[in-house]
Amino acid sequence: MPPVFRFAPSPNGFLHLGHAYSALLNFERARETGGRLLLRIEDIDATRCRPDYESAIYHDLAWLGISWETPARRQSEHLADYRAALQKLSALGLVYPAFESRAEIARLVAAREVDGPWPHDPDGALLYPGDAKLLSAGEREQLMTSGAPYALRLDMVAACRRVAGLTWNELGAGPDGERGIVPARPEAWGDVILARKETPTSYHLSVVVDDALQGVGEIARGQDLFHATSVHRLLQVLLGLPEPAYRHHALIRDGEGRKLSKSSRSTGLRDLRAAGATPADIRRTVGLG
């Protein structure tokens, strides 16, 4: 079977130069290997994703000269796949509901910091303190049936007990030059969110399910997702999914060294195109010319 690659943007803004770099890398890898390029629209966030952004993705990629297999997979049309994966993890006793808001979590952490600094995950967010795990089954049921909002979290300690020696094959490079067989450290993320009351999935859960269902064998994406690979490898093993190879690439940054944002007009593809840029200009700008 030919190798499968994918580009998986979220339609919550217009694509910028960093997206172009990732899309072009995957397109080139598919051409070099005689493989297939898939486009996946990661639109599970119904509050931020918009049809006009999705249409712009198709327009921008076609303008760059990128072709992909159709139809694109839209995550919002496959929620049953994520529910099934979540149920499997729940059956293993690895999922629990947490009811605190972000503000409440911050207060819980502040109370604990009298004993020293509270840990953060690799993205800089406070680790969840885990108070909801102390609730009884009856208390959880009562809160859920009352209509209270909740997030379904992975019991990271219990999950890591089931899996030992997690690694992944890094074909690119991590932020500190990590290559080859890289040890995974999912515990650094704490009890990550797998789903919410109104949405039966999260980025972490949906991405591993989609990659497995679509047969993706090599994942080329930005270094901002390098550390998240630890969580993805853990979920792959827990769910019995195949292990892909990873190729993390350097990020395209602005003039001040910051990661690009979809709100930055100076690096947005549609704005650059309107200013007279050509696809060849974009390739040269991202270092692929």
N, C-alpha and C positions, 0 to 999 in steps of 0.2 A: 504494500500500500504506500502511496506517496506521502511524505511527511505533511503534517497539517500545522499551519500557523494561524494566528488571529490578531486582529486589531479590535480593541474593545472599549470604545469611548462612551462616556455618559452624555446624553443630550441635555445638559444643564448649563450650557454656554457654548460659545463659538470656539472652534478649534484654533489653537495657536501653533507657534513654531515647534514647541515640544511635542505636540501631537503629530505634526508632520514628520518629525524625525522618527518617532516610534512607528508610524504607519509605513513610512518608506523603508525602514529597516526590515520590517516583517515582509513587505512586498518583495524586496530584494532577496531575502532568504528563501522565499517560496520559489522565486525564479531560478536562483542558483541551484536548488536541490530538486527541481522538478516537482515541487510540492503544491499544496493548495493554500490559498489565503481566504480566511473567513472574516466576515465583519459581524461583530456582535454589539448590539445596542444595549447598554447597561442602564435601563430605565426604571429601576425598581423604586427610585425616589420620586413618587408621584407629585410631590409638592414643588420640586425644582426642575424636573424634566419637562420639556415642551416640544411640540411637533415641529415648530419652526427651527429649533436647534437641530433636531434629527434630520430635517431636510437639508440644512446647511452642511451637516457632516457628509452626506452623499455628494453634494455639490463640490465641496472642498476636495474630497478624495479623488473624484473624477477629474477635477481641474489639475491635480497633481500628476495625473496619469496612472493612478492606482486602480486596478480592477480586482474584483473579489467575486466569490461565488454568491449567487442569490438563491433564495431570499436571505437577508440578514436575520440572525436570531435576535428577537426582542425579548428581554428577560421578563417583561410584564405579561407575556403570553405563555409563560412556562412555570407559573408559581407552584403547580402541583409537583414538579420535579424537586423543588426546594423543600416543600412540605414533607415529601417522602424521606429526604435526607435528614431533616430535622427530627422526624419520628424515629428514625434509626438511632440517632444519637440519644434521643430521649429514652428509648428502650434500653440503652446501655447505662442509664442512670447518670448521664453526663450533662443534663440540661436542667436549669431551674429558673423560675421567674424572679426578677428583681423589680421593685416598685419605686425606687428613689428617682427623683429628678436630678438633673445635673447640679442644681443648687444644693439639694439635700446631700448629694455625694460630696460636694465641696465642704459642707459643714461637718460631715462625718470625718473626713480626712483632717480638717483643721483641728478637731478634737484630739485626733491621734498624734498630731505633729508636736504636741507638747513633749512627746518622748523622742522626737527626732524627725528629720525630714522624711516625708512619705514618698515612696517610689513612683516613678513615671514610666510609661511605656515608651518604646523607641520613637514614637511620634510626639512625645512630650506631654501626653495626657496623663492625668492622675489614674493610677490603678484603682479599680473598683475595690472597696474595702471588704466586700463579701458578706455584709450583714444579713442579706436576704436568705442566705443559706441556713441561718439559725431559725427561720420560721418553720413551724410544723406544717405538715401536709394540709391540715384543716385550715390553718391561717392563710396559707397560699390560696387555697380554693375559695375561701371567703372573699379575699381581696380581688381575685380574678372575676368572680361572679358579680361583684359589686360594680364592675365597670371601670375599676381603677386602671390607669395606663401601666404598662409593664414592658420590660425587655426580657427576652429569653437569653440567658448567658450560659456559656460553657464553663463547667466546673474544671478549671485548668489543672488543679492538683490531681483530681481523679483521672482526668484524661491523660496526663503525663505518666501516671502510674501504669497505664496500659501499653505505653509505647516507650521503647528504649533505643538509644543510639540513632536518633533521627538525623538525617543529612539530606543534602540535595546536591545535584551536579550543576555547578555554576560555569557556564560557557562564556559569560561576559566578565563583569567585575563588580564587586560591591563598592560602597563608598570609601572603604579603606583598602581597596585592591584585592578583596577576597576572590579567590578563583578555585576551580577544581571542586573537590568534595568539601562542602561547607557544613559544619555542624549546625543543626537547627536548635533554636532556643525559644520555643513557644512560651515558656513560663514568664519571659520578660513582658508579655502582653497582659498577664492576669486573666481574669474571667471575661473574655471578649463577648460582645453581643453577637448572637447568631440570628436573631429575629426580633420583631416587635409585635405588640398586640395587633396593629393594623397591617403589618407586612410580614409574611411568613419567611423572610430571609434577610440577610445582610450581605454586604460586599464579600466578606470572607467566605461565607457559605455558598453563595451563588457562583462565585468565580471558580471554585474547585469542582462544583457539580457541572457547570457548563463546559469547562475544559475537558472533563472526562467524557461527557456525553458527545461532545463534538470531536473527540479523538485528537485533541491538540497534543503534539509531542514535544514541541519546543515553544517556550513562552518568552518572547522578547518584550521587555517593558522597562520603564525608567527605574533608576536606582532609588527613588523615593519609596518603591515597593519591595526593596531588597529584604528588609527585616520582616515584613509581613509574610514572606515566604515561609518562615518558621511556622506560623499558624496554618498556612495552607498545606504544608507537608503533614502536620499533625492531623488535620481533618481528612486528608487523602488516606492516611493509614487507618484511621478510625472507621471510615466509610468503605474501606476496601477498594479504593479507586487507584488507577494506574499512576505512576510517578513520571511526570514530564521532566525534561531538562529546562533550565532557566538561563536566559541571556539578558542580564540587566545592563542597561547602557547609561552613560553619563547624561545628566539633565542639561537642557538648553536653558541658560539663565539670562536675566536682563543685565543691563550695564552696571548695576550695583551688586551683581552676584546673587540675586534672589531668584528662587524658583518661579517660573512663569505662571501667571494667573489667567483664567479665561476672561477676566475683566480688563486685561491689558490690551488696549487698542493698538499699541505700537508693535505687538507681536502677533496679533490676530490675523489669520490667513485671509479672511474676507476684506479686512482693512488694507492689508498689504497688496492684495490683488487690485483693490480699488485705486490704490496709489500707483499702480503700474507695474508691480512686481510680476515676474513670470515664474512658472514652475522651476525653470533652471535656476533662477535667482534663489528660490527657496532651498533647493538642493545645495547650492553653494553656501548659503547662510548657515545651514545646519551641519555642514562639513561633509556632504555626500556628493558634491559636484565634481 
